[in-house]
Amino acid sequence: MIKRFTILASCLFAMVQTTTSQVMYDTFDDVRNVTYGLNVPFPDQLQNGIGGTIWPGWHGTFLQYIENPGANGVNSSDMCAQYTRNASETYDVILINCGDLADLSGHLSGANQMTMDVFAPVPGITIQISLQNNLLSLGGYPQGRHSEYQAVTTTGGQWETLTFSLTGQPWMDPSNSGWWPDANTANNDVDQMVLLFNPGVNINENYYFDNLSGPARVTEACTEANTDLEMLMDADCENDRFDVEYKDGRLSIFPNPDLAVGGNVLEYARNGGATDDVIVGDFNGALNILPLTTLSFDFYDPNAPTNIVFSIQDNFGLELGLFNLTSTASNTWETLTMDLAAMTGLPNATNFVLLIAPGEPLAETFYIDNLKLVTEVSVSEESDFTFNAFPNPATTAMQVTWDASGAVEFLEVIDLSGRIVQTLSTKGLNSAIVEGLASGVYVLRLTAGDKVAHKQVVFGTTTN
């Protein structure tokens, strides 16, 4: 059984405007609200058109999930990030994609300050954070640059919390044709950070950092109303019934890797340092699971087949349904479907846990879109056909009875994975005994001609 993780992070997709001056960006444990490097689909990360590897968005070696090298009173968390400086780069940078930031005037005045826990080799090392506009910065330094902030380590071989102070901001410089760094980058036009360890020096050094806190972010409301009642999530707009609360890897909204289809999807960069990399969230309310209901999502896999585990749970972490899926197509979209027949009528299916390639320390990028809850409606489901099952819960045996004597042809017992574990022939009968089941939640399905009836039952000590 997959246990649901404690919820410690806020919803990735909540369409709200942040009002606090500073927010936690990344703890590398439970809060993962920013991404790193160049946002390019995985096929483009392999080569730049002439066979060479493109710059991933950092110059050295960056590990986003590594054990804390020396927990202390400043930072006692289990995991952090490790960065090994590239000695061939004088200005070795890490790009941090933070999304649109709120008004930065408070950071220019010093009223608001960024902080980060740092484990450096020695004291006296400068660490710099620059704020910039991603698109404007493509023209080359200092275009797109808004402001620069620095802090200096005061110790070595242990954690300390550094507070970054403003060291460079837009000012009028006639010799540089006006504003520096860039007059076009306003206080509310910043969406990227640049992190530098020991800038201006060619040196190979190893750093750890954690608990990065930055300026408040703004997420604009979607302009499209969520009118599709079946859609729990699509990355273009329909996200108000799908909340991600914890993730081990990097999850972000990204352009569809299939350019012919277009639109946005969810890009998930699997955390290679986490053997069981999980995405934990909720459906923003309980699923309405009727007979003939399925849950499906579109999946884009760079190297199929990949094992995928989807666990549906209640708000307390009790597993209600566990589904093992396998992708079959590489570099193309396919729809993976889960039959929720065994969960028919459950009123408390509110949460989920998703694992991609569980049990593997895999650093790979996948894409997800169009999570749908679909119920097929037919005339047979609207009939008056009913039956009874007692006792329910049952310890070892349960009697099932129905009114339509002779009409019921067979009775099926379905477990939480949707697998039929028992089939009883009931033709000519008006009752049957179900027994020999392991403790758990099941669904009984009776078929009478073109009519189908369902009922959830419990065996053993399992309760809901």
Number of C-alpha atoms within 10 A of each C-alpha: 10 17 12 22 17 12 14 11 18 15 16 21 20 16 15 12 13 15 11 10 18 18 16 19 22 23 23 23 22 18 20 21 23 18 20 19 17 16 17 13 17 17 12 13 15 13 13 12 9 6 8 10 12 13 12 16 16 21 20 20 13 18 15 24 20 17 14 20 15 13 14 12 8 12 21 11 17 15 20 24 21 21 19 18 25 19 15 13 16 14 18 23 23 23 21 22 19 21 19 18 20 23 17 20 13 14 21 20 10 11 9 17 19 22 20 20 21 26 25 22 16 13 13 14 17 15 18 21 24 21 26 26 23 19 12 18 17 11 10 9 11 14 20 26 29 28 24 21 21 19 21 16 20 14 16 15 14 18 24 20 19 18 16 21 20 19 14 16 19 19 12 14 11 9 8 10 8 13 16 23 23 24 15 16 22 17 18 16 20 26 19 24 25 21 20 20 22 20 17 12 13 15 16 12 16 16 16 23 24 25 21 20 18 20 25 21 24 19 16 11 11 14 8 9 9 15 8 10 11 13 21 24 26 23 21 18 16 21 22 18 20 23 21 22 21 25 27 26 24 18 23 19 19 18 19 20 23 13 8 7 8 10 14 18 23 21 25 21 19 26 23 19 18 18 16 18 22 23 23 21 25 21 19 15 14 16 19 17 22 19 21 18 19 17 19 18 19 18 23 25 20 16 14 14 14 16 15 16 17 19 23 27 23 20 15 13 19 19 20 24 23 21 17 12 16 14 18 17 16 15 16 15 18 16 14 16 16 19 19 26 26 30 28 19 18 17 14 19 23 20 27 26 24 19 21 22 20 17 12 14 15 18 13 17 20 20 26 23 23 21 24 19 21 19 16 10 12 11 8 14 17 11 11 9 17 14 18 13 20 13 15 15 19 19 17 14 17 20 15 18 17 18 14 14 15 14 17 22 16 18 23 18 23 21 22 21 19 19 14 16 11 15 15 14 12 19 15 13 17 16 20 17 13 20 14 12 18 15 15 16 23 27 22 24 21 25 17 19 11 9 17 18 19 25 21 20 20 21 22 16 12 13 12 10
